[in-house]
């Protein structure tokens, strides 16, 4: 009960943070031949994304790339994990437990974010969609 309540609270906080900011314009980074200008903000920031398909991450896992560089990852079977992320010169890096993972953005739209994370054990692909928000229990 405590874990599910904690997960719901975390999700609500993420949704509130995402809802309080202006949604950036989508940028198709996979087809950008030159590095993005410094003022371009990728469309995945301040949204709660849910894994729909992956070669290494459980479906239903939630990701949020907060505008302050915080990465939040949680799933129905685990506590929320906090890491960091950077986006410099058109390149995404995710940092979990002090380990940096160069990550390719394969495609990006309002409906889908496709990533390929280059982990030490091999690359994994992750397809994320906007998270479904469940109502809070009474």
C-alpha positions in Angstrom: 0.0 0.0 0.0 2.8 2.4 0.9 4.7 1.7 -2.3 1.6 2.2 -4.5 0.8 5.5 -2.6 4.4 6.6 -3.0 4.3 5.8 -6.8 1.0 7.7 -7.2 2.4 10.7 -5.3 5.5 10.7 -7.5 3.5 10.4 -10.7 1.2 13.3 -9.5 4.2 15.5 -8.8 5.7 14.7 -12.2 2.4 15.5 -14.0 2.1 18.8 -12.0 5.6 19.8 -13.0 5.0 18.9 -16.6 1.7 20.8 -16.6 3.2 24.0 -15.2 5.6 24.6 -18.0 5.0 25.6 -21.6 5.3 22.6 -24.0 8.3 23.1 -26.3 8.0 22.7 -30.0 8.7 19.1 -31.2 12.1 18.7 -33.0 12.9 15.8 -35.2 16.4 15.3 -33.9 17.0 12.0 -35.7 17.1 13.8 -39.0 19.0 16.9 -38.0 22.3 16.8 -39.9 24.0 19.5 -37.9 24.0 20.1 -34.1 20.9 21.9 -32.8 21.3 25.5 -31.9 21.6 26.2 -28.2 18.1 27.8 -28.0 16.3 24.7 -29.4 14.5 22.8 -26.6 13.7 19.2 -27.4 10.1 18.2 -27.2 10.6 15.4 -24.6 11.3 17.8 -21.7 8.9 18.1 -18.8 6.6 15.3 -20.0 6.0 12.0 -18.3 6.7 9.2 -20.8 5.8 5.5 -20.5 7.7 2.6 -22.0 5.5 0.8 -24.5 8.2 -1.4 -26.0 11.8 -2.0 -25.3 14.6 -4.5 -25.7 15.7 -4.0 -22.0 13.2 -1.9 -20.0 10.0 -3.2 -18.6 6.8 -1.9 -20.3 5.0 0.6 -18.0 8.2 2.1 -16.7 7.8 5.9 -16.5 10.5 8.4 -17.5 10.5 12.2 -17.0 13.3 14.4 -18.3 12.8 17.5 -16.1 14.0 20.9 -17.3 16.5 21.2 -14.5 18.4 18.2 -15.8 16.8 15.7 -13.4 15.9 12.3 -14.8 13.1 10.4 -12.9 12.5 6.8 -13.6 9.8 4.6 -11.9 7.8 1.5 -12.5 5.0 -0.4 -10.9 7.6 -2.8 -9.4 10.2 -0.4 -8.1 10.8 2.9 -6.2 11.5 6.0 -8.1 15.1 6.4 -9.2 16.6 9.8 -9.8 19.4 10.5 -12.2 20.4 13.3 -14.5 20.4 14.0 -18.2 22.1 16.4 -20.6 21.4 17.6 -24.1 24.4 19.3 -25.7 25.2 19.9 -29.3 22.3 17.7 -30.3 23.4 14.8 -28.2 21.4 13.2 -25.3 23.2 11.6 -22.3 21.3 9.9 -19.5 23.1 9.5 -16.2 22.0 6.8 -13.8 23.9 5.9 -10.6 26.8 8.0 -11.8 27.0 6.0 -15.1 26.7 8.0 -18.3 24.8 6.5 -21.2 25.1 8.1 -24.6 21.6 7.9 -26.0 20.5 8.4 -29.6 17.1 10.0 -30.3 15.8 7.8 -33.1 12.6 9.8 -33.5 10.6 12.4 -31.6 7.0 13.5 -31.9 4.1 14.4 -29.6 3.0 10.7 -29.7 6.3 8.9 -29.4 9.9 9.1 -28.3 12.3 6.4 -29.6 15.7 6.1 -27.9 18.7 3.9 -28.3 20.8 3.8 -25.2 24.4 2.7 -25.5 24.9 0.8 -22.2 28.1 -1.1 -21.2 26.3 -4.4 -21.7 25.1 -3.4 -25.2 22.6 -1.1 -26.7 18.9 -1.1 -25.9 16.0 0.5 -27.7 13.2 2.1 -25.9 9.9 3.3 -27.3 8.1 5.8 -25.1 4.6 7.2 -25.4 2.9 9.9 -23.3 2.1 8.4 -19.9 -1.5 7.5 -19.2 -2.6 9.3 -16.0 -4.7 7.1 -13.7 -7.1 8.9 -11.3 -6.1 9.1 -7.7 -7.9 6.7 -5.3 -10.6 8.4 -3.1 
